[in-house]
Amino acid sequence: MSDPQDSPPSFDRKMLEALVCPTTKGRLSYDAKRQELVSKAAHLAFPIRNGIPIMLVDEARDVD
């Protein structure tokens, strides 16, 4: 049985409605498996650490 502390903190999906891509100001999609917010327009994925989205371009990874 897995320990609840092993799972990543949950992300408040309502926060997703308020957040936009810092580059394009466009919508973001939530990738629960990778714990990222993805901007398809900018081809960037922003990490979510300890339940907090890190909306810095320098912290984002490129996605195809």
C-alpha positions as CSV (number, residue, x, y, z in Angstrom):
1,M,0.0,0.0,0.0
2,S,1.4,3.4,-0.9
3,D,2.0,6.1,1.7
4,P,-0.1,9.3,1.1
5,Q,3.0,11.3,1.7
6,D,4.6,9.7,-1.4
7,S,2.0,11.2,-3.7
8,P,2.4,14.7,-5.0
9,P,0.3,17.5,-3.4
10,S,-2.9,18.1,-5.1
11,F,-3.3,21.1,-7.4
12,D,-6.3,23.3,-7.1
13,R,-7.9,23.1,-10.6
14,K,-9.8,26.3,-9.9
15,M,-6.5,28.0,-9.9
16,L,-6.1,26.9,-13.5
17,E,-8.9,29.2,-14.5
18,A,-7.0,32.2,-13.2
19,L,-3.6,31.3,-14.5
20,V,-2.4,32.1,-18.0
21,C,0.9,31.4,-19.9
22,P,3.3,34.2,-19.0
23,T,4.6,34.2,-22.6
24,T,1.4,34.1,-24.7
25,K,-1.2,35.0,-22.1
26,G,-3.1,31.9,-23.4
27,R,-4.8,29.0,-21.7
28,L,-2.9,26.3,-19.8
29,S,-3.8,22.6,-19.5
30,Y,-3.0,20.5,-16.5
31,D,-0.9,17.4,-16.8
32,A,-1.6,15.5,-13.5
33,K,0.9,12.7,-14.3
34,R,3.8,15.1,-14.8
35,Q,2.5,17.7,-12.4
36,E,2.9,20.5,-14.9
37,L,0.8,23.2,-16.5
38,V,1.3,23.1,-20.3
39,S,1.0,26.0,-22.7
40,K,0.5,24.5,-26.1
41,A,0.8,27.8,-27.8
42,A,4.3,28.5,-26.3
43,H,5.3,24.8,-26.3
44,L,6.3,25.1,-22.7
45,A,5.5,23.1,-19.6
46,F,5.6,24.8,-16.2
47,P,6.3,22.6,-13.2
48,I,4.1,22.4,-10.1
49,R,6.2,21.9,-7.0
50,N,4.5,21.2,-3.6
51,G,1.2,22.2,-5.1
52,I,2.5,25.6,-6.3
53,P,2.8,26.3,-10.1
54,I,6.2,27.8,-11.0
55,M,5.2,30.2,-13.8
56,L,8.7,31.3,-14.7
57,V,9.9,30.8,-18.3
58,D,13.4,29.9,-17.0
59,E,11.9,27.0,-15.0
60,A,9.7,25.7,-17.9
61,R,10.7,22.8,-20.1
62,D,10.2,22.8,-23.9
63,V,7.6,20.5,-25.3
64,D,6.9,19.5,-28.9
